[in-house]
């Protein structure tokens, strides 16, 4: 019964976890296939622990159930094949749950006017690799320790590790709060980061396979394999803990050369993702006045293109992706002004300089007050005090953003 049920449990666990991450999103994410799949794959924070727990339950049931005497009587090669077969079935079911959730997200997005996108492949690849490695590691831990305390403990431990390293697919830690940002869909792992992340999953999987060899009782190799397992597991944990593979420069914007664009009356143009062409007319109307105010600060900004992400860096003015919603001019203005000062903010955070951070916040607020039509060139501080912003003051603040 266990042999038939648990792989299906893996599929259901992965599918439910994925959809649980997607369905509460309330910012229009459902209207974009790329955004919905990327946000859904935030569920790695739940998928990996759950699939490891399912594998541990399977192994524990196997070595403690009625068939344990038959398993123990098998030769080492036979026991290894048992481990491989069980892990293979659960991994395949977990990947099936991932694909099923992707199809469901795609159907939901297409029903709301989105087009399909191949930009999800790297995220799905990382998700599938993680399912396989978590299954491999979870199964051998359950088989070796043989305790029903192991599966829930394993879920908690894996959950902590996934939470710490959730940023490896470039998605913010807001995963736990269902406060989403679709911008995550427009960055992707660089090749270096993708290979490093796959390497980590490979190490975890290799440690699991080495553990199967130990469990299967291959005596001549037992000590060597155990040492290799410890080295691989230790290296994986150490690399993940140090975060050497997750620096910000390894998350790069997607290629926006194929985005669809339209001219603005005030000059320049705005571009939207090709899967959401219906958002372009609304963007033209929402951004034209803001764009004119930016051009008052610097006429050279006419060469910058309005995009939902600054790609490549320093060539765009950033807007809030509509995804079928009506976005206020204030939201667009705040996004664009904030993006101008991103480099300044990062420089003030490394090392932290509170005085500099306060100066950056004030300059950003000045630029935002100038370009936001609803602010009407008036800056209101947190205390509620208001003062008019002059063009010279706004230009001075904008020029400061170019010096970072």
ChimeraX attribute file (.defattr): number of C-alpha atoms within 10 A of each C-alpha:
attribute: neighborCount
match mode: 1-to-1
recipient: residues
	/A:1	5
	/A:2	12
	/A:3	14
	/A:4	9
	/A:5	11
	/A:6	19
	/A:7	24
	/A:8	19
	/A:9	19
	/A:10	29
	/A:11	24
	/A:12	19
	/A:13	20
	/A:14	29
	/A:15	25
	/A:16	18
	/A:17	22
	/A:18	27
	/A:19	22
	/A:20	15
	/A:21	23
	/A:22	26
	/A:23	16
	/A:24	14
	/A:25	18
	/A:26	11
	/A:27	16
	/A:28	19
	/A:29	27
	/A:30	29
	/A:31	25
	/A:32	29
	/A:33	31
	/A:34	29
	/A:35	27
	/A:36	27
	/A:37	28
	/A:38	29
	/A:39	29
	/A:40	26
	/A:41	28
	/A:42	29
	/A:43	25
	/A:44	26
	/A:45	24
	/A:46	24
	/A:47	30
	/A:48	27
	/A:49	27
	/A:50	29
	/A:51	32
	/A:52	33
	/A:53	28
	/A:54	30
	/A:55	32
	/A:56	33
	/A:57	25
	/A:58	24
	/A:59	28
	/A:60	25
	/A:61	20
	/A:62	22
	/A:63	20
	/A:64	14
	/A:65	12
	/A:66	10
	/A:67	11
	/A:68	13
	/A:69	12
	/A:70	10
	/A:71	17
	/A:72	14
	/A:73	10
	/A:74	14
	/A:75	12
	/A:76	19
	/A:77	12
	/A:78	14
	/A:79	21
	/A:80	20
	/A:81	13
	/A:82	17
	/A:83	22
	/A:84	15
	/A:85	12
	/A:86	20
	/A:87	27
	/A:88	16
	/A:89	19
	/A:90	29
	/A:91	27
	/A:92	19
	/A:93	24
	/A:94	32
	/A:95	24
	/A:96	19
	/A:97	25
	/A:98	29
	/A:99	17
	/A:100	18
	/A:101	24
	/A:102	24
	/A:103	14
	/A:104	17
	/A:105	27
	/A:106	23
	/A:107	15
	/A:108	18
	/A:109	24
	/A:110	17
	/A:111	13
	/A:112	17
	/A:113	17
	/A:114	23
	/A:115	18
	/A:116	17
	/A:117	15
	/A:118	8
	/A:119	19
	/A:120	19
	/A:121	11
	/A:122	17
	/A:123	21
	/A:124	18
	/A:125	14
	/A:126	19
	/A:127	23
	/A:128	24
	/A:129	21
	/A:130	27
	/A:131	29
	/A:132	25
	/A:133	27
	/A:134	28
	/A:135	32
	/A:136	31
	/A:137	26
	/A:138	32
	/A:139	31
	/A:140	27
	/A:141	25
	/A:142	27
	/A:143	25
	/A:144	17
	/A:145	14
	/A:146	19
	/A:147	17
	/A:148	14
	/A:149	13
	/A:150	19
	/A:151	26
	/A:152	17
	/A:153	13
	/A:154	21
	/A:155	22
	/A:156	15
	/A:157	13
	/A:158	23
	/A:159	21
	/A:160	15
	/A:161	17
	/A:162	20
	/A:163	17
	/A:164	15
	/A:165	19
	/A:166	20
	/A:167	17
	/A:168	25
	/A:169	25
	/A:170	23
	/A:171	22
	/A:172	17
	/A:173	17
	/A:174	11
	/A:175	22
	/A:176	14
	/A:177	10
	/A:178	17
	/A:179	13
	/A:180	24
	/A:181	19
	/A:182	23
	/A:183	18
	/A:184	19
	/A:185	25
	/A:186	22
	/A:187	21
	/A:188	24
	/A:189	23
	/A:190	16
	/A:191	13
	/A:192	12
	/A:193	20
	/A:194	21
	/A:195	14
	/A:196	17
	/A:197	21
	/A:198	19
	/A:199	14
	/A:200	23
	/A:201	22
	/A:202	18
	/A:203	21
	/A:204	27
	/A:205	24
	/A:206	19
	/A:207	26
	/A:208	25
	/A:209	23
	/A:210	25
	/A:211	26
	/A:212	27
	/A:213	23
	/A:214	22
	/A:215	20
	/A:216	24
	/A:217	17
	/A:218	17
	/A:219	13
	/A:220	8
	/A:221	13
	/A:222	17
	/A:223	12
	/A:224	13
	/A:225	20
	/A:226	17
	/A:227	13
	/A:228	16
	/A:229	22
	/A:230	15
	/A:231	14
	/A:232	21
	/A:233	20
	/A:234	15
	/A:235	15
	/A:236	18
	/A:237	16
	/A:238	12
	/A:239	13
	/A:240	19
	/A:241	13
	/A:242	9
	/A:243	13
	/A:244	11
	/A:245	19
	/A:246	20
	/A:247	11
	/A:248	11
	/A:249	9
	/A:250	18
	/A:251	23
	/A:252	18
	/A:253	19
	/A:254	17
	/A:255	13
	/A:256	18
	/A:257	11
	/A:258	10
	/A:259	15
	/A:260	15
	/A:261	20
	/A:262	15
	/A:263	13
	/A:264	19
	/A:265	14
	/A:266	15
	/A:267	17
	/A:268	19
	/A:269	20
	/A:270	27
	/A:271	24
	/A:272	25
	/A:273	23
	/A:274	18
	/A:275	21
	/A:276	22
	/A:277	17
	/A:278	16
	/A:279	19
	/A:280	20
	/A:281	13
	/A:282	14
	/A:283	23
	/A:284	20
	/A:285	13
	/A:286	18
	/A:287	21
	/A:288	20
	/A:289	17
	/A:290	21
	/A:291	26
	/A:292	20
	/A:293	19
	/A:294	26
	/A:295	16
	/A:296	15
	/A:297	21
	/A:298	13
	/A:299	12
	/A:300	11
	/A:301	18
	/A:302	19
	/A:303	13
	/A:304	17
	/A:305	20
	/A:306	27
	/A:307	23
	/A:308	24
	/A:309	26
	/A:310	24
	/A:311	21
	/A:312	13
	/A:313	11
	/A:314	12
	/A:315	15
	/A:316	23
	/A:317	28
	/A:318	24
	/A:319	27
	/A:320	21
	/A:321	24
	/A:322	23
	/A:323	24
	/A:324	20
	/A:325	12
	/A:326	12
	/A:327	16
	/A:328	15
	/A:329	22
	/A:330	18
	/A:331	12
	/A:332	25
	/A:333	28
	/A:334	20
	/A:335	18
	/A:336	28
	/A:337	26
	/A:338	19
	/A:339	22
	/A:340	22
	/A:341	21
	/A:342	15
	/A:343	15
	/A:344	20
	/A:345	22
	/A:346	13
	/A:347	14
	/A:348	19
	/A:349	12
	/A:350	8
	/A:351	8
	/A:352	12
	/A:353	12
	/A:354	11
	/A:355	10
	/A:356	15
	/A:357	17
	/A:358	13
	/A:359	15
	/A:360	20
	/A:361	15
	/A:362	15
	/A:363	23
	/A:364	25
	/A:365	19
	/A:366	25
	/A:367	31
	/A:368	27
	/A:369	24
	/A:370	29
	/A:371	28
	/A:372	24
	/A:373	17
	/A:374	13
	/A:375	15
	/A:376	12
	/A:377	20
	/A:378	18
	/A:379	20
	/A:380	15
	/A:381	11
	/A:382	7
	/A:383	6
	/A:384	7
	/A:385	8
	/A:386	11
	/A:387	10
	/A:388	15
	/A:389	16
	/A:390	13
	/A:391	15
	/A:392	10
	/A:393	16
	/A:394	23
	/A:395	18
	/A:396	15
	/A:397	20
	/A:398	22
	/A:399	14
	/A:400	15
	/A:401	20
	/A:402	12
	/A:403	9
	/A:404	14
